[in-house]
Every structure is written in C-alpha cells, then in structure tokens.
Amino acid sequence: MQQVPATGMEGCVIYADGRKTGAVPRQVPELSGLAASQQHPGIFWGHNDSNNAFELFALDETGAVKATLKLTGADPRDIEDIAVGPCAPGGKESCIFLADTGDNFERRKEVRLFRLPEPATVADATLPVESLPFTYEDGAHDAESLIVDTRSGQVGVLTKTRASLGDLYAVEGLKPGGMGKARKLGTLRVPDDVDRLSTAAALHPSGERLLVRTYTRVWELRRPDAKRLEDFVQAQVVEVPGASQAQAEAVTFLEDGRGYLLGSEFAREPLVRVDCR
C-alpha cells in the first residue's frame, strides 16, 4: 500500500506496518471496541458485543486483563463502541462512554450512551453508569462507531451502512433523564466508494485526524485545523495500515496519538499495534 504522508500534522507522518502485540483474551470473545485510557498509560478499555455480561475490561496491548469492571444501572441491548473524553464539555474529569447504538434492523425508537467516570485505579470494581438516551433527527440507524472530542467534549456517531463509509451525526443535549438528539452533519466517503460498513472510529488527541475502521481496511480522515466533527465531512481520506483479523471491530489511537491499536472479535485473534515509521 502506497501511503500518503501526513505532512505538517500532529502524530505520524507515515505509519509503519502493524505488529502483533498480543491476542484477544478469553474474557472478551466479542471484543467490539477499544479506547486508550487518559488516566492510566498503557491501559485500553475494552468491551464485548451484545448478549454478554455488562462489563468493562482494562487491557494492556498484549491482551492481559488488568481489571474487570462490573457495571450496574442499565440493561444494555447492543454495545458497539467505546470512547474516553471529558465527562462534561470544558470539564477536566475524564469519563468512559459506551455506545449502546447497535440496531441491525433499524427499529429502535431510541438508543443510548452509558457514561461513567474513568476509575482512579486499575482494579476490579462494581460501578454504576449514567444512561444518556438519544434519537436521530431522521429516524433509526445502525451505528457501531463512537467519537468523543477530548478538547471540547463534542460527541458523535457514525452509522453503519452499505451506501457509504457512513453518515456522521453530532449528538447533542445528552443528560440523564432527558432525550438527546443526533443531528446529521454529512456523509463520509472513501475514494471511488471502494469501501463501506464502518465498524469503529477514533479521534486523534489533536482533533485533526479521524480513524474509521471497516471489515477490510482502516481509513484516516485528515483535516488540519479541524475544530468540530462537521469539519471531517470535507476531509482528505487516505488508507492507512490495517491488520488481518477475523472480524475487525475495534480501533483506538494510542494515548499519545503516535499510532493506534487494532482489535477483533474472537478470543486469540491478534491485537495489532501500528506505530510511526
């Protein structure tokens, strides 16, 4: 693959080929999302897909489980992705967000995010979550990609569709006991429409790069000086190194933004780290 250099941007100019760092552990056989911790360097928060216990796992890049968090306060239907960002816009406290947004048949009247403060220690615990329901302004959608801007706290979701890389929505008015609204920002497309069905996304700490994963590739959307998610509707879209995995459903930038980690469903599938060349 001929890479396009990311000249003049924070992070890698060119990525190296991915290298296996470990394997998906047996506790997370349906790994559907990964997010780098902002509090604990080297820790990645991961979770299972639907029909599993409501749990969150602290993993390292080898797949070792460092802690298991049993979550309470909600009954999830289909958690598809995870992100870490400010608990509130402009706030300093870091929260974990889980996207209960899976909707294969596009029938759910509302979907939800779950929010909990990022734990101060990496240790087994039982923790409550806040439920943040929302609806789409234009009807139900299936979505497996959650985006949280660590600078502003802006929250977005990217739909999973066969028509494009996905429709990008800003999710606004989120609060416990309320009803947020997902506002469409635009449609994301790759060159020549050669790929679709997005399964995960991650925003770079600089806010200027957005990784989007599909079953077969990894794409990076680049927009120097991007201030908000809507800026990515008019971004440069380039392919970046991926990994051979059975069911590619997880991606996260590393905490320092100099590379990313790729995960897959099924225990013992490889975890693959991509660094700067």
N, C-alpha and C positions, 0 to 999 in steps of 0.2 A: 504494500500500500504506500503510495506517494503522499506524504504528509504535507499539509500547508502550514508554514511557520506562523506562530502567533507573535509576531514582532511587535514590541512596544507595549505588551500587556503583562500584568502580574501573572505569576505562575510559569509553567513550562513554555519555552519557545517551540521545542519539538519533544514529543514523548518517546521514550524507549519502548521496546516491545514488553508486553506483560510478562511477569514471572510468578510462578506459583509460590505462595507463601504458606499454604496450609490447605485445610479441607473443611467443608461444611460439617459441623458436629451433629451427632445423632439427635441432640435435643431440638434442633431447628431443621427438620427434614423438609419443611416447606418454606425455606427462607425466601421472603418476598420483599424485604427492604433492609438497607443498611444506612446508618448515619454516624459520622465521626463525632465523638464526644467533644464538647467545648470545654469541659471541666477536667477531663482525665486523658492526657495524651496517650495515644496508642490503643485506646478503647473505642470500639464500634458497637453501637446499639443495633440489635437485630431482632426480627420477629418472624413468626410463622404466618402463613396464609389462613384462610377460613377453616372451620371445623377443628380447631386446636384450642388448648387452654389459653386463657387471656394472660399472656406472659410476655415479658421483655427480657432480652438476654444481653449481658455485657460480654463482648467477644474481643479477643485480640486478632491480629491478622493471620495467625496460624489456625484460628478456629477454636482455640481453647475458650471454654466458658468460664469467665471470671466471676459472674454473679447472675442469679436468676431473680427477676422481679415479678412477683405475682400481683396482678393489677385487679382492682376492685372498683365498683361504682358504675359499671356499664356492662351491657351484654352485646358485644360486637357481632356483626354479621360477616364482614369480609374485609379485613385489614390488608391493604395492598402496599403501603409505603410508609416511610418514616423520615422525619427531618428534625434537626435541632436548631433552635433560634430563640430570640427574645420572648419571654413569657407575655410581654405587652410591648407595643410599639414604643421605642425610645427607652425601654427598661434595660437594666443591667443583668437581671436574673435570667438564667438560661433554662428553657423548657424543652421537653421532648414532645413532638407532635406525631400522632399516629393517624393515618388516613383510612377510615372505615368507609371507603368510597367504591369498592368493587360492586358492580351491578351489570353482570353479563347480559341480562335480558332487558336492561334499561327500564325497570319497573318501579324502582324505589322512589317514594314520594319525597323522601329527604335522605341525606347522607350525613356523616358526622366526622369531625376530628376529635380525637382524645388528646388531652393535654395534661402533662404532669411536670413539676419542676425536676430538672436534672439532679439526681442524688449527689450529695456531697461526698459520699464514699462509694466505692465499688464493692458492694456486699449484698448478700441475699436479703430480701426485704419484701414486705407486702405494702403496697402503696395505692392510694386512691387516684382516680383520674377525673378530670372535668370533661363533660361531654359538650361539644360545640356543634350543634346541628346547622345544616345549611341546605338550601335548594339552589338549583340552576335557574337562571332567568328564562331559559328557553326549553325547559323540560329535562327529563332524566338523561344521564350519560354514565357510561362505564369509565372509570379513571383509576389508573394504577400508579400515577406519578404525582408526588407531593413536593412543593417547593416552598421554602421559607427563606426570605432575605434576612441575613443576620444583621444587616445595617439598619433596616427600617422596621423589621417585623412583618413586612408585607407577605401574605400567604397566597399561594397559587396552586392550581391543579391543572394537569394536562390530561386530556381524555385519551382513551384507547380506541382507535377507530381504524378501519381498513381503508379509509378515504385519504388519509394524510398521516403525518407524524403526530398529529393531534391538535385539538383546539385548546388554546391556553385561556384560563379563567383566573381572574383575581377574586379571592374570597373575602368578602367584606362584612362587617357587622357581627363578627363572631363573639358570642358571650354565652355563658351558662344560662339556661332558661330562656334564651332568645332564639332567633332564627336568622342566620346569616344568609347572604345572597352571593352567588357566584356569577360575576359579570364577565362576559366574553370579551377578550382582548384581541383575538385574531387566531388564524390558523398557521401552524408551523409546518413547513415542508422541507424536504431534502432535495438536492439537485436531481432533476428528471423524475421526481416522485418514485425513486427506486426502493424506498423503504417506508414502513408504517407500523402500526400496532406498538406503541410505546409502553414499556413495562416499568420504567423507573426514571427518575430525574434527580439532579443535584445541582445546586447553585454554588459557584465558586465564592470564597470569602470576599473577593473583591467586588462581587456582584456583576462582573463583566463577562462571565462565561457560564453557560448552562449546559451540563451534560444530559443527554437523553439516550436511554438505552432501549433497544428493541430486541427481539429474539435472536437477531443475527448480527447486529452491529452496535457500535457506540458512536454517537454524533456529538460534536461540540458546537454550540451556537455562540458566536463571539460578537460582542457589541461594546467597543471601547466607550467609556464614559456612560454606560448604562446606569440609569438612576432608578428605574422601576421595571417590573416584569414586562410591561407592554412594549418596552424598547426591543425585546427579543423577537417581536413579530417581524422586524426588519433587520435581522441579524445575518452575519455570514454563517453559513452552515457547512462544517467540514467533518469528514470521517476521521476518527482517532482510533488508536489500537484497542481491540476488544479481546475476547477470550473464548475458547471453545468450552462451552458449558452446556449441560443438558437442557436446562430451562432458565434462560438468562433473565433474572427479575430484580437484580439489585445493583445499585451503583452509588458511591459516595466519594466526594473529594476527600482527600486527607485533610487533617485539621489545619495544616499549614498551607494548603492549596497547591502543593507541589507534587501532584499526582492524584491517583484515585484507586479505589478498591472495587473489584467486581465480584458479585456473588451469584449463586444459583440455587434453585430448589434441588432437593435430594441430598441426603447425607452422603458424605465422602466425595461430593463434587469439589473440584478445586476452587479455592479462593485465589484470585489473581490480582496482583498489585502492579500498577503502571506508574513509573516514575519519569522524571525528566531525563532526556538523553544527555 
